[in-house]
Amino acid sequence: MADGRPVGNIYYGTSSWTDPTLLKSDFYPSDAVKPEQRLRFYAERFPLVEVDATFYALPSERNSPLWVERTPDRFIFNVKAFGLMTHHAVAVRSLPEPIRAMLPAEAAGKARVYSRDLSEDALNAVWDMFTSALRPLADAGKLGAVLFQFPHWFAASRQNVAYLRELGERSPAQPAIEFRGAGWMKEDKQERTLELLREIGATYVVVDEPQGFTTSVPPVVACTSPDLAMIRFHGHNAKTWEKRGITAAERFRYLYSEDELRKWVAPARELAGEANQLHVLMNNCYSDYGVRNAGQFADLLGA
């Protein structure tokens, strides 16, 4: 059973510790009702977690110092980039007041906006707020990576290649790049994509996800940074993979079998041998599926 320590240089955990379906499961003890109690309980069992809430809203200045205080010295947070940073639409109401005040009139009247709707000054302010809020984590040595998860419409174009180069310079921590568009990793473009990430010092995020869709990214095992390699497990629930109008928990509702996880032990050890750290994250965030599979995978790695 997972004991909170990494397996060698392999850190393992889940993509969230506060999903409502996880809180309804039996993972947390009944007396762990406060955020502080839940994070402490989680951090006793896993050495890594991914903060997904920062995709929907910029992180607050208040949270990072609290996270530092509530977790062991060895604990690492990966933080998902705010949606505007990865060409997603975000709710205008989720923007801080200073950013909303910088929106042009036509954008301020919308429910959701994209980065193209903001001025350069507004986008710079978004980056500054994001970076500033994470500084306490970085100063404490607990900020592992920033996950930039790009949508399927972020195609392999010159403009987007230039944007990836910009990320390599602006990210407040190791940039980890996950593509949701298959074009970047088609056979004729794989090596060019991986070489680009090596050039800018970014981590290629290896994915395990449903195959057979036009957007499916193949499970290519590759390390593009000597500092960090990463695998994210999304499950194999093809029925919900592209279904609209459902929660993230429902989309990734899949419990891996031990045999499925065992197939990833050798690739994980290979990546761990090529980088200072390997981060393994279970994104099958329905109920206690992610924590169960993360613990199982740690046991398999240590066997």
Secondary structure, 3 states (H helix, E strand, C coil): CCCCCCECCEEEEECCCCCHHHHCCCCCCCCCCCHHHHHHHHHCCCCEEEECHHHCCCCCCCHHHHHHHCCCCCCEEEEECCHHHHCCCEEHHHCCHHHHCCCCHHHHCCCEECHHHCCHHHHHHHHHHHHHHHHHHHHCCCEEEEEEEECCCCCCCHHHHHHHHHHHHHCCCEEEEEECCHHHHCCCCHHHHHHHHHHHCCEEEEEECCCCCCCCCCCCCCCCCCCEEEEEECCCCCCCCCCCCCCHHHHCCCCCCHHHHHCCHHHHHHHHCCCCEEEEEECCCCCCHHHHHHHHHHHHHHC
